[in-house]
């Protein structure tokens, strides 16, 4: 289905009533269904790769805000436990930077994956054989 959407062709769903299986049990287990959904989502969507650096930026920026908030609390005399503030700020900042870098690496890997799939850049639906006159 995803390839049909990718190609841009029109498609029609044909409704039907699924009859109960007469013999045996389906080999398409719940775990296989979950794997199929994940593979379809990851294989045809940039969303997870685009989301990672955004979350990283949020983590990194939030560490600066938390640092400012902690500094303000220190100025007004409300001291947090020693070492706690620095540890949290460093962990959030480094985690955010790592997520941003993983997102950048993911972008490169996605582009390599697109090249290895060897899908055409466009699909020609019809070719008209008309001679062009000058």
N, CA, C and O atoms as CSV, one atom per row, in Angstrom:
chain,resi,resn,atom,element,x,y,z
A,1,UNK,N,N,0.829,-1.191,0.000
A,1,UNK,CA,C,0.000,0.000,0.000
A,1,UNK,C,C,0.875,1.256,0.000
A,1,UNK,O,O,0.589,2.219,-0.711
A,2,UNK,N,N,1.935,1.237,0.798
A,2,UNK,CA,C,2.794,2.412,0.875
A,2,UNK,C,C,3.461,2.710,-0.459
A,2,UNK,O,O,3.643,3.875,-0.812
A,3,UNK,N,N,3.827,1.675,-1.200
A,3,UNK,CA,C,4.426,1.904,-2.515
A,3,UNK,C,C,3.421,2.501,-3.489
A,3,UNK,O,O,3.794,3.312,-4.337
A,4,UNK,N,N,2.144,2.112,-3.381
A,4,UNK,CA,C,1.118,2.708,-4.241
A,4,UNK,C,C,0.977,4.205,-3.954
A,4,UNK,O,O,0.852,5.018,-4.870
A,5,UNK,N,N,0.999,4.545,-2.684
A,5,UNK,CA,C,0.927,5.962,-2.307
A,5,UNK,C,C,2.173,6.680,-2.802
A,5,UNK,O,O,2.082,7.793,-3.321
A,6,UNK,N,N,3.349,6.048,-2.647
A,6,UNK,CA,C,4.603,6.653,-3.092
A,6,UNK,C,C,4.586,6.892,-4.599
A,6,UNK,O,O,5.069,7.924,-5.064
A,7,UNK,N,N,4.034,5.946,-5.372
A,7,UNK,CA,C,3.987,6.096,-6.829
A,7,UNK,C,C,3.042,7.210,-7.266
A,7,UNK,O,O,3.225,7.794,-8.334
A,8,UNK,N,N,2.049,7.505,-6.460
A,8,UNK,CA,C,1.132,8.582,-6.797
A,8,UNK,C,C,-0.043,8.134,-7.646
A,8,UNK,O,O,-0.832,8.973,-8.080
A,9,UNK,N,N,-0.186,6.835,-7.899
A,9,UNK,CA,C,-1.316,6.340,-8.683
A,9,UNK,C,C,-2.577,6.324,-7.837
A,9,UNK,O,O,-2.527,6.254,-6.609
A,10,UNK,N,N,-3.710,6.392,-8.528
A,10,UNK,CA,C,-4.982,6.264,-7.832
A,10,UNK,C,C,-5.180,4.804,-7.439
A,10,UNK,O,O,-4.761,3.902,-8.165
A,11,UNK,N,N,-5.795,4.579,-6.332
A,11,UNK,CA,C,-6.086,3.227,-5.886
A,11,UNK,C,C,-7.460,3.218,-5.263
A,11,UNK,O,O,-7.960,4.247,-4.808
A,12,UNK,N,N,-8.067,2.043,-5.246
A,12,UNK,CA,C,-9.419,1.882,-4.737
A,12,UNK,C,C,-9.412,0.757,-3.720
A,12,UNK,O,O,-8.803,-0.288,-3.945
A,13,UNK,N,N,-10.074,0.965,-2.628
A,13,UNK,CA,C,-10.250,-0.099,-1.646
A,13,UNK,C,C,-11.525,-0.864,-1.978
A,13,UNK,O,O,-12.563,-0.266,-2.264
A,14,UNK,N,N,-11.439,-2.168,-1.938
A,14,UNK,CA,C,-12.606,-2.997,-2.222
A,14,UNK,C,C,-13.045,-3.630,-0.906
A,14,UNK,O,O,-12.341,-4.478,-0.358
A,15,UNK,N,N,-14.201,-3.219,-0.401
A,15,UNK,CA,C,-14.658,-3.783,0.872
A,15,UNK,C,C,-15.132,-5.232,0.685
A,15,UNK,O,O,-15.704,-5.585,-0.346
A,16,UNK,N,N,-14.886,-6.042,1.686
A,16,UNK,CA,C,-15.350,-7.424,1.656
A,16,UNK,C,C,-15.557,-7.900,3.085
A,16,UNK,O,O,-15.059,-7.304,4.041
A,17,UNK,N,N,-16.289,-8.966,3.199
A,17,UNK,CA,C,-16.538,-9.556,4.512
A,17,UNK,C,C,-15.618,-10.756,4.653
A,17,UNK,O,O,-15.687,-11.700,3.865
A,18,UNK,N,N,-14.771,-10.715,5.644
A,18,UNK,CA,C,-13.819,-11.794,5.874
A,18,UNK,C,C,-14.529,-12.936,6.590
A,18,UNK,O,O,-15.118,-12.762,7.657
A,19,UNK,N,N,-14.452,-14.091,5.976
A,19,UNK,CA,C,-15.083,-15.265,6.576
A,19,UNK,C,C,-14.141,-15.897,7.591
A,19,UNK,O,O,-12.922,-15.747,7.519
A,20,UNK,N,N,-14.734,-16.594,8.522
A,20,UNK,CA,C,-13.951,-17.248,9.558
A,20,UNK,C,C,-13.134,-18.386,8.951
A,20,UNK,O,O,-13.604,-19.101,8.066
A,21,UNK,N,N,-11.917,-18.541,9.436
A,21,UNK,CA,C,-11.024,-19.603,8.976
A,21,UNK,C,C,-11.619,-20.957,9.370
A,21,UNK,O,O,-12.031,-21.167,10.512
A,22,UNK,N,N,-11.653,-21.875,8.387
A,22,UNK,CA,C,-12.225,-23.190,8.652
A,22,UNK,C,C,-11.238,-24.111,9.357
A,22,UNK,O,O,-11.623,-24.875,10.242
A,23,UNK,N,N,-9.964,-24.043,8.969
A,23,UNK,CA,C,-8.976,-24.945,9.555
A,23,UNK,C,C,-7.707,-24.185,9.908
A,23,UNK,O,O,-7.364,-23.185,9.278
A,24,UNK,N,N,-7.029,-24.675,10.916
A,24,UNK,CA,C,-5.724,-24.139,11.266
A,24,UNK,C,C,-5.793,-22.786,11.962
A,24,UNK,O,O,-6.861,-22.247,12.253
A,25,UNK,N,N,-4.606,-22.275,12.211
A,25,UNK,CA,C,-4.476,-20.993,12.900
A,25,UNK,C,C,-3.544,-20.109,12.075
A,25,UNK,O,O,-2.579,-20.595,11.485
A,26,UNK,N,N,-3.827,-18.852,12.039
A,26,UNK,CA,C,-3.016,-17.917,11.265
A,26,UNK,C,C,-1.596,-17.852,11.823
A,26,UNK,O,O,-1.384,-17.861,13.035
A,27,UNK,N,N,-0.634,-17.786,10.908
A,27,UNK,CA,C,0.759,-17.639,11.319
A,27,UNK,C,C,1.154,-16.179,11.495
A,27,UNK,O,O,2.279,-15.873,11.888
A,28,UNK,N,N,0.214,-15.279,11.198
A,28,UNK,CA,C,0.478,-13.840,11.313
A,28,UNK,C,C,0.157,-13.411,12.740
A,28,UNK,O,O,-0.925,-12.889,13.010
A,29,UNK,N,N,1.097,-13.631,13.648
A,29,UNK,CA,C,0.886,-13.388,15.069
A,29,UNK,C,C,0.882,-11.899,15.378
A,29,UNK,O,O,1.181,-11.067,14.521
A,30,UNK,N,N,0.538,-11.585,16.616
A,30,UNK,CA,C,0.492,-10.192,17.039
A,30,UNK,C,C,1.869,-9.535,16.915
A,30,UNK,O,O,1.970,-8.388,16.478
A,31,UNK,N,N,2.925,-10.253,17.295
A,31,UNK,CA,C,4.268,-9.674,17.210
A,31,UNK,C,C,4.658,-9.406,15.757
A,31,UNK,O,O,5.346,-8.423,15.479
A,32,UNK,N,N,4.233,-10.258,14.829
A,32,UNK,CA,C,4.506,-10.014,13.409
A,32,UNK,C,C,3.727,-8.798,12.902
A,32,UNK,O,O,4.227,-8.041,12.071
A,33,UNK,N,N,2.519,-8.615,13.398
A,33,UNK,CA,C,1.726,-7.441,13.015
A,33,UNK,C,C,2.388,-6.159,13.513
A,33,UNK,O,O,2.471,-5.171,12.784
A,34,UNK,N,N,2.857,-6.184,14.756
A,34,UNK,CA,C,3.549,-5.016,15.321
A,34,UNK,C,C,4.815,-4.716,14.524
A,34,UNK,O,O,5.099,-3.557,14.223
A,35,UNK,N,N,5.578,-5.757,14.181
A,35,UNK,CA,C,6.790,-5.581,13.385
A,35,UNK,C,C,6.462,-4.990,12.013
A,35,UNK,O,O,7.195,-4.136,11.515
A,36,UNK,N,N,5.369,-5.437,11.406
A,36,UNK,CA,C,4.954,-4.903,10.103
A,36,UNK,C,C,4.605,-3.417,10.200
A,36,UNK,O,O,4.981,-2.630,9.330
A,37,UNK,N,N,3.894,-3.039,11.248
A,37,UNK,CA,C,3.540,-1.623,11.441
A,37,UNK,C,C,4.798,-0.785,11.629
A,37,UNK,O,O,4.925,0.283,11.030
A,38,UNK,N,N,5.728,-1.257,12.453
A,38,UNK,CA,C,6.964,-0.514,12.699
A,38,UNK,C,C,7.793,-0.413,11.425
A,38,UNK,O,O,8.322,0.654,11.112
A,39,UNK,N,N,7.911,-1.520,10.685
A,39,UNK,CA,C,8.676,-1.502,9.432
A,39,UNK,C,C,8.055,-0.550,8.416
A,39,UNK,O,O,8.773,0.169,7.720
A,40,UNK,N,N,6.728,-0.540,8.327
A,40,UNK,CA,C,6.060,0.369,7.397
A,40,UNK,C,C,6.279,1.825,7.798
A,40,UNK,O,O,6.529,2.684,6.952
A,41,UNK,N,N,6.181,2.089,9.096
A,41,UNK,CA,C,6.349,3.460,9.581
A,41,UNK,C,C,7.775,3.951,9.381
A,41,UNK,O,O,8.000,5.068,8.914
A,42,UNK,N,N,8.732,3.110,9.740
A,42,UNK,CA,C,10.133,3.498,9.646
A,42,UNK,C,C,10.615,3.500,8.199
A,42,UNK,O,O,11.433,4.339,7.821
A,43,UNK,N,N,10.118,2.572,7.391
A,43,UNK,CA,C,10.589,2.443,6.012
A,43,UNK,C,C,10.089,3.522,5.068
A,43,UNK,O,O,10.708,3.763,4.031
A,44,UNK,N,N,8.985,4.177,5.402
A,44,UNK,CA,C,8.410,5.149,4.484
A,44,UNK,C,C,8.218,6.523,5.121
A,44,UNK,O,O,7.512,7.364,4.565
A,45,UNK,N,N,8.825,6.757,6.257
A,45,UNK,CA,C,8.590,8.025,6.942
A,45,UNK,C,C,9.905,8.623,7.436
A,45,UNK,O,O,10.731,7.938,8.039
A,46,UNK,N,N,10.076,9.907,7.169
A,46,UNK,CA,C,11.214,10.654,7.705
A,46,UNK,C,C,10.961,11.088,9.152
A,46,UNK,O,O,11.876,11.549,9.834
A,47,UNK,N,N,9.733,10.940,9.611
A,47,UNK,CA,C,9.329,11.501,10.894
A,47,UNK,C,C,10.229,11.115,12.068
A,47,UNK,O,O,10.638,12.004,12.815
A,48,UNK,N,N,10.561,9.830,12.273
A,48,UNK,CA,C,11.404,9.508,13.433
A,48,UNK,C,C,12.781,10.161,13.365
A,48,UNK,O,O,13.333,10.568,14.388
A,49,UNK,N,N,13.330,10.260,12.158
A,49,UNK,CA,C,14.664,10.853,12.013
A,49,UNK,C,C,14.598,12.364,12.222
A,49,UNK,O,O,15.519,12.951,12.790
A,50,UNK,N,N,13.531,12.989,11.772
A,50,UNK,CA,C,13.373,14.434,11.968
A,50,UNK,C,C,13.044,14.769,13.422
A,50,UNK,O,O,13.367,15.859,13.895
A,51,UNK,N,N,12.408,13.846,14.126
A,51,UNK,CA,C,11.998,14.093,15.510
A,51,UNK,C,C,13.175,14.084,16.479
A,51,UNK,O,O,13.178,14.831,17.458
A,52,UNK,N,N,14.172,13.246,16.214
A,52,UNK,CA,C,15.296,13.090,17.133
A,52,UNK,C,C,16.059,14.394,17.382
A,52,UNK,O,O,16.270,14.740,18.544
A,53,UNK,N,N,16.486,15.138,16.346
A,53,UNK,CA,C,17.191,16.386,16.654
A,53,UNK,C,C,16.290,17.442,17.295
A,53,UNK,O,O,16.770,18.283,18.055
A,54,UNK,N,N,15.006,17.405,17.002
A,54,UNK,CA,C,14.086,18.369,17.633
A,54,UNK,C,C,14.020,18.109,19.133
A,54,UNK,O,O,14.065,19.045,19.932
A,55,UNK,N,N,13.913,16.842,19.512
A,55,UNK,CA,C,13.909,16.497,20.933
A,55,UNK,C,C,15.247,16.866,21.566
A,55,UNK,O,O,15.287,17.343,22.700
A,56,UNK,N,N,16.342,16.649,20.839
A,56,UNK,CA,C,17.666,17.024,21.346
A,56,UNK,C,C,17.784,18.517,21.595
A,56,UNK,O,O,18.337,18.943,22.609
A,57,UNK,N,N,17.266,19.307,20.672
A,57,UNK,CA,C,17.295,20.763,20.848
A,57,UNK,C,C,16.472,21.161,22.062
A,57,UNK,O,O,16.879,22.030,22.833
A,58,UNK,N,N,15.311,20.528,22.236
A,58,UNK,CA,C,14.470,20.833,23.402
A,58,UNK,C,C,15.214,20.499,24.693
A,58,UNK,O,O,15.189,21.281,25.643
A,59,UNK,N,N,15.875,19.344,24.730
A,59,UNK,CA,C,16.649,18.967,25.927
A,59,UNK,C,C,17.776,19.967,26.188
A,59,UNK,O,O,17.967,20.402,27.323
A,60,UNK,N,N,18.523,20.331,25.144
A,60,UNK,CA,C,19.653,21.240,25.322
A,60,UNK,C,C,19.177,22.618,25.795
A,60,UNK,O,O,19.764,23.201,26.706
A,61,UNK,N,N,18.126,23.128,25.179
A,61,UNK,CA,C,17.610,24.453,25.562
A,61,UNK,C,C,17.033,24.404,26.976
A,61,UNK,O,O,17.191,25.345,27.755
A,62,UNK,N,N,16.360,23.292,27.299
A,62,UNK,CA,C,15.792,23.199,28.651
A,62,UNK,C,C,16.891,23.174,29.713
A,62,UNK,O,O,16.674,23.629,30.836
A,63,UNK,N,N,18.064,22.649,29.369
A,63,UNK,CA,C,19.159,22.663,30.345
A,63,UNK,C,C,19.614,24.092,30.621
A,63,UNK,O,O,19.972,24.426,31.750
A,64,UNK,N,N,19.602,24.940,29.583
A,64,UNK,CA,C,19.963,26.348,29.796
A,64,UNK,C,C,18.905,27.054,30.650
A,64,UNK,O,O,19.240,27.849,31.528
A,65,UNK,N,N,17.629,26.759,30.388
A,65,UNK,CA,C,16.570,27.371,31.191
A,65,UNK,C,C,16.652,26.902,32.649
A,65,UNK,O,O,16.482,27.694,33.576
A,66,UNK,N,N,16.913,25.613,32.837
A,66,UNK,CA,C,17.033,25.104,34.200
A,66,UNK,C,C,18.249,25.711,34.898
A,66,UNK,O,O,18.206,26.002,36.094
A,67,UNK,N,N,19.324,25.898,34.150
A,67,UNK,CA,C,20.500,26.558,34.716
A,67,UNK,C,C,20.192,27.990,35.136
A,67,UNK,O,O,20.614,28.429,36.206
A,68,UNK,N,N,19.457,28.718,34.299
A,68,UNK,CA,C,19.063,30.087,34.647
A,68,UNK,C,C,18.136,30.124,35.855
A,68,UNK,O,O,18.273,30.972,36.737
A,69,UNK,N,N,17.185,29.182,35.879
A,69,UNK,CA,C,16.268,29.101,37.011
A,69,UNK,C,C,17.037,28.797,38.299
A,69,UNK,O,O,16.772,29.405,39.336
A,70,UNK,N,N,17.986,27.859,38.237
A,70,UNK,CA,C,18.780,27.498,39.417
A,70,UNK,C,C,19.649,28.659,39.878
A,70,UNK,O,O,19.812,28.887,41.077
A,71,UNK,N,N,20.209,29.395,38.912
A,71,UNK,CA,C,21.009,30.567,39.272
A,71,UNK,C,C,20.138,31.613,39.962
A,71,UNK,O,O,20.558,32.220,40.947
A,72,UNK,N,N,18.922,31.826,39.445
A,72,UNK,CA,C,17.993,32.776,40.054
A,72,UNK,C,C,17.644,32.327,41.479
A,72,UNK,O,O,17.605,33.147,42.397
A,73,UNK,N,N,17.393,31.031,41.660
A,73,UNK,CA,C,17.094,30.518,42.999
A,73,UNK,C,C,18.275,30.719,43.943
A,73,UNK,O,O,18.079,31.002,45.125
A,74,UNK,N,N,19.487,30.576,43.439
A,74,UNK,CA,C,20.687,30.777,44.255
A,74,UNK,C,C,20.822,32.237,44.666
A,74,UNK,O,O,21.201,32.541,45.797
A,75,UNK,N,N,20.502,33.163,43.715
A,75,UNK,CA,C,20.609,34.606,43.996
A,75,UNK,C,C,19.640,35.019,45.092
A,75,UNK,O,O,19.988,35.822,45.958
A,76,UNK,N,N,18.420,34.473,45.062
A,76,UNK,CA,C,17.439,34.876,46.072
A,76,UNK,C,C,17.599,34.098,47.377
A,76,UNK,O,O,16.861,34.336,48.333
A,77,UNK,N,N,18.565,33.164,47.425
A,77,UNK,CA,C,18.877,32.492,48.681
A,77,UNK,C,C,18.230,31.135,48.855
A,77,UNK,O,O,18.357,30.532,49.920
A,78,UNK,N,N,17.553,30.643,47.863
A,78,UNK,CA,C,16.919,29.329,47.952
A,78,UNK,C,C,17.858,28.312,47.307
A,78,UNK,O,O,17.775,28.070,46.103
A,79,UNK,N,N,18.742,27.721,48.093
A,79,UNK,CA,C,19.791,26.845,47.556
A,79,UNK,C,C,19.294,25.413,47.378
A,79,UNK,O,O,18.770,24.820,48.321
A,80,UNK,N,N,19.455,24.847,46.171
A,80,UNK,CA,C,19.130,23.428,45.968
A,80,UNK,C,C,20.234,22.559,46.558
A,80,UNK,O,O,21.288,23.082,46.920
A,81,UNK,N,N,20.026,21.259,46.665
A,81,UNK,CA,C,21.084,20.370,47.189
A,81,UNK,C,C,22.352,20.485,46.348
A,81,UNK,O,O,22.286,20.618,45.126
A,82,UNK,N,N,23.498,20.432,47.009
A,82,UNK,CA,C,24.778,20.613,46.319
A,82,UNK,C,C,25.036,19.509,45.315
A,82,UNK,O,O,24.799,18.335,45.600
A,83,UNK,N,N,25.520,19.880,44.147
A,83,UNK,CA,C,25.867,18.933,43.103
A,83,UNK,C,C,24.695,18.517,42.230
A,83,UNK,O,O,24.895,18.103,41.088
A,84,UNK,N,N,23.476,18.619,42.744
A,84,UNK,CA,C,22.297,18.203,42.005
A,84,UNK,C,C,22.093,19.049,40.754
A,84,UNK,O,O,21.878,18.509,39.669
A,85,UNK,N,N,22.158,20.320,40.891
A,85,UNK,CA,C,21.892,21.223,39.769
A,85,UNK,C,C,22.909,21.030,38.659
A,85,UNK,O,O,22.531,20.891,37.496
A,86,UNK,N,N,24.158,21.019,38.985
A,86,UNK,CA,C,25.200,20.857,37.969
A,86,UNK,C,C,25.053,19.529,37.250
A,86,UNK,O,O,25.183,19.463,36.027
A,87,UNK,N,N,24.784,18.476,38.000
A,87,UNK,CA,C,24.644,17.146,37.401
A,87,UNK,C,C,23.490,17.113,36.408
A,87,UNK,O,O,23.646,16.614,35.294
A,88,UNK,N,N,22.351,17.633,36.798
A,88,UNK,CA,C,21.174,17.620,35.923
A,88,UNK,C,C,21.417,18.472,34.680
A,88,UNK,O,O,21.069,18.058,33.574
A,89,UNK,N,N,21.996,19.632,34.841
A,89,UNK,CA,C,22.253,20.500,33.695
A,89,UNK,C,C,23.205,19.821,32.704
A,89,UNK,O,O,22.968,19.842,31.496
A,90,UNK,N,N,24.265,19.229,33.211
A,90,UNK,CA,C,25.236,18.570,32.329
A,90,UNK,C,C,24.624,17.356,31.641
A,90,UNK,O,O,24.845,17.146,30.448
A,91,UNK,N,N,23.862,16.560,32.372
A,91,UNK,CA,C,23.233,15.374,31.775
A,91,UNK,C,C,22.258,15.782,30.678
A,91,UNK,O,O,22.269,15.197,29.595
A,92,UNK,N,N,21.419,16.774,30.942
A,92,UNK,CA,C,20.442,17.206,29.937
A,92,UNK,C,C,21.134,17.831,28.727
A,92,UNK,O,O,20.736,17.580,27.589
A,93,UNK,N,N,22.147,18.629,28.959
A,93,UNK,CA,C,22.852,19.267,27.849
A,93,UNK,C,C,23.556,18.227,26.986
A,93,UNK,O,O,23.442,18.262,25.761
A,94,UNK,N,N,24.279,17.307,27.607
A,94,UNK,CA,C,24.996,16.287,26.840
A,94,UNK,C,C,24.021,15.338,26.144
A,94,UNK,O,O,24.266,14.926,25.011
A,95,UNK,N,N,22.928,14.992,26.805
A,95,UNK,CA,C,21.907,14.150,26.168
A,95,UNK,C,C,21.299,14.836,24.957
A,95,UNK,O,O,21.066,14.205,23.926
A,96,UNK,N,N,21.042,16.133,25.088
A,96,UNK,CA,C,20.497,16.893,23.963
A,96,UNK,C,C,21.466,16.958,22.794
A,96,UNK,O,O,21.069,16.791,21.641
A,97,UNK,N,N,22.733,17.200,23.089
A,97,UNK,CA,C,23.744,17.256,22.026
A,97,UNK,C,C,23.871,15.893,21.346
A,97,UNK,O,O,23.994,15.821,20.123
A,98,UNK,N,N,23.844,14.821,22.125
A,98,UNK,CA,C,23.924,13.482,21.537
A,98,UNK,C,C,22.727,13.196,20.632
A,98,UNK,O,O,22.883,12.605,19.564
A,99,UNK,N,N,21.539,13.611,21.055
A,99,UNK,CA,C,20.350,13.398,20.232
A,99,UNK,C,C,20.428,14.190,18.933
A,99,UNK,O,O,20.029,13.697,17.878
A,100,UNK,N,N,20.932,15.397,19.005
A,100,UNK,CA,C,21.091,16.204,17.787
A,100,UNK,C,C,22.059,15.515,16.830
A,100,UNK,O,O,21.787,15.415,15.634
A,101,UNK,N,N,23.185,15.041,17.354
A,101,UNK,CA,C,24.177,14.358,16.510
A,101,UNK,C,C,23.618,13.061,15.927
A,101,UNK,O,O,23.875,12.748,14.765
A,102,UNK,N,N,22.858,12.304,16.718
A,102,UNK,CA,C,22.233,11.094,16.194
A,102,UNK,C,C,21.234,11.418,15.089
A,102,UNK,O,O,21.120,10.678,14.112
A,103,UNK,N,N,20.519,12.516,15.243
A,103,UNK,CA,C,19.588,12.938,14.191
A,103,UNK,C,C,20.311,13.284,12.906
A,103,UNK,O,O,19.837,12.956,11.819
A,104,UNK,N,N,21.460,13.946,13.018
A,104,UNK,CA,C,22.247,14.292,11.827
A,104,UNK,C,C,22.765,13.021,11.165
A,104,UNK,O,O,22.690,12.884,9.944
A,105,UNK,N,N,23.291,12.088,11.960
A,105,UNK,CA,C,23.743,10.817,11.407
A,105,UNK,C,C,22.589,10.038,10.772
A,105,UNK,O,O,22.759,9.397,9.735
A,106,UNK,N,N,21.426,10.098,11.399
A,106,UNK,CA,C,20.247,9.439,10.839
A,106,UNK,C,C,19.863,10.010,9.488
A,106,UNK,O,O,19.463,9.269,8.590
A,107,UNK,N,N,19.981,11.337,9.336
A,107,UNK,CA,C,19.707,11.975,8.034
A,107,UNK,C,C,20.624,11.422,6.958
A,107,UNK,O,O,20.174,11.088,5.862
A,108,UNK,N,N,21.915,11.323,7.270
A,108,UNK,CA,C,22.871,10.781,6.303
A,108,UNK,C,C,22.521,9.333,5.957
A,108,UNK,O,O,22.521,8.953,4.786
A,109,UNK,N,N,22.225,8.534,6.972
A,109,UNK,CA,C,21.892,7.139,6.717
A,109,UNK,C,C,20.610,6.994,5.900
A,109,UNK,O,O,20.508,6.104,5.055
A,110,UNK,N,N,19.632,7.869,6.150
A,110,UNK,CA,C,18.386,7.816,5.382
A,110,UNK,C,C,18.661,8.120,3.909
A,110,UNK,O,O,18.107,7.470,3.022
A,111,UNK,N,N,19.502,9.088,3.658
A,111,UNK,CA,C,19.832,9.431,2.268
A,111,UNK,C,C,20.577,8.300,1.576
A,111,UNK,O,O,20.346,8.034,0.396
A,112,UNK,N,N,21.468,7.633,2.302
A,112,UNK,CA,C,22.162,6.473,1.739
A,112,UNK,C,C,21.152,5.355,1.456
A,112,UNK,O,O,21.226,4.700,0.417
A,113,UNK,N,N,20.218,5.139,2.374
A,113,UNK,CA,C,19.191,4.123,2.178
A,113,UNK,C,C,18.358,4.424,0.938
A,113,UNK,O,O,18.060,3.520,0.158
A,114,UNK,N,N,17.982,5.681,0.749
A,114,UNK,CA,C,17.217,6.061,-0.443
A,114,UNK,C,C,17.990,5.767,-1.721
A,114,UNK,O,O,17.408,5.328,-2.713
A,115,UNK,N,N,19.291,6.003,-1.703
A,115,UNK,CA,C,20.105,5.729,-2.886
A,115,UNK,C,C,20.215,4.235,-3.158
A,115,UNK,O,O,20.209,3.814,-4.314
A,116,UNK,N,N,20.316,3.438,-2.111
A,116,UNK,CA,C,20.469,1.995,-2.313
A,116,UNK,C,C,19.172,1.335,-2.747
A,116,UNK,O,O,19.209,0.242,-3.313
A,117,UNK,N,N,18.044,1.949,-2.507
A,117,UNK,CA,C,16.760,1.390,-2.951
A,117,UNK,C,C,16.602,1.466,-4.463
A,117,UNK,O,O,15.825,0.713,-5.049
A,118,UNK,N,N,17.326,2.359,-5.082
A,118,UNK,CA,C,17.321,2.540,-6.532
A,118,UNK,C,C,15.915,2.770,-7.082
A,118,UNK,O,O,15.562,2.269,-8.149
A,119,UNK,N,N,15.138,3.518,-6.351
A,119,UNK,CA,C,13.825,3.901,-6.853
A,119,UNK,C,C,14.003,5.073,-7.797
A,119,UNK,O,O,14.863,5.926,-7.579
A,120,UNK,N,N,13.203,5.120,-8.833
A,120,UNK,CA,C,13.331,6.254,-9.750
A,120,UNK,C,C,12.885,7.551,-9.080
A,120,UNK,O,O,12.079,7.536,-8.150
A,121,UNK,N,N,13.418,8.669,-9.564
A,121,UNK,CA,C,13.027,9.954,-9.007
A,121,UNK,C,C,11.588,10.299,-9.372
A,121,UNK,O,O,10.908,11.022,-8.643
A,122,UNK,N,N,11.137,9.780,-10.497
A,122,UNK,CA,C,9.762,9.999,-10.923
A,122,UNK,C,C,9.310,8.797,-11.726
A,122,UNK,O,O,10.130,8.023,-12.220
A,123,UNK,N,N,7.990,8.642,-11.853
A,123,UNK,CA,C,7.418,7.535,-12.595
A,123,UNK,C,C,6.577,8.110,-13.718
A,123,UNK,O,O,5.739,8.982,-13.487
A,124,UNK,N,N,6.795,7.628,-14.930
A,124,UNK,CA,C,6.048,8.114,-16.094
A,124,UNK,C,C,4.810,7.247,-16.247
A,124,UNK,O,O,4.909,6.029,-16.393
A,125,UNK,N,N,3.639,7.883,-16.212
A,125,UNK,CA,C,2.385,7.157,-16.312
A,125,UNK,C,C,2.054,6.838,-17.771
A,125,UNK,O,O,1.679,5.709,-18.086
A,126,UNK,N,N,2.189,7.819,-18.656
A,126,UNK,CA,C,1.889,7.624,-20.072
A,126,UNK,C,C,2.941,8.309,-20.918
A,126,UNK,O,O,3.484,9.349,-20.546
A,127,UNK,N,N,3.215,7.717,-22.043
A,127,UNK,CA,C,4.105,8.343,-23.023
A,127,UNK,C,C,3.293,8.583,-24.280
A,127,UNK,O,O,2.712,7.652,-24.838
A,128,UNK,N,N,3.250,9.816,-24.721
A,128,UNK,CA,C,2.544,10.170,-25.938
A,128,UNK,C,C,3.559,10.215,-27.065
A,128,UNK,O,O,4.575,10.905,-26.979
A,129,UNK,N,N,3.276,9.486,-28.102
A,129,UNK,CA,C,4.205,9.398,-29.221
A,129,UNK,C,C,3.776,10.393,-30.301
A,129,UNK,O,O,3.248,10.005,-31.343
A,130,UNK,N,N,4.004,11.638,-30.044
A,130,UNK,CA,C,3.679,12.681,-31.017
A,130,UNK,C,C,4.991,13.318,-31.479
A,130,UNK,O,O,5.903,13.562,-30.689
A,131,UNK,N,N,5.046,13.567,-32.734
A,131,UNK,CA,C,6.224,14.243,-33.277
A,131,UNK,C,C,6.044,15.731,-33.096
A,131,UNK,O,O,5.028,16.305,-33.490
A,132,UNK,N,N,7.019,16.333,-32.509
A,132,UNK,CA,C,6.955,17.771,-32.298
A,132,UNK,C,C,7.414,18.483,-33.562
A,132,UNK,O,O,8.463,18.174,-34.127
A,133,UNK,N,N,6.612,19.431,-33.985
A,133,UNK,CA,C,6.972,20.192,-35.174
A,133,UNK,C,C,7.546,21.529,-34.762
A,133,UNK,O,O,7.116,22.133,-33.779
A,134,UNK,N,N,8.528,21.983,-35.530
A,134,UNK,CA,C,9.144,23.272,-35.230
A,134,UNK,C,C,8.291,24.416,-35.662
A,134,UNK,O,O,8.669,25.573,-35.480
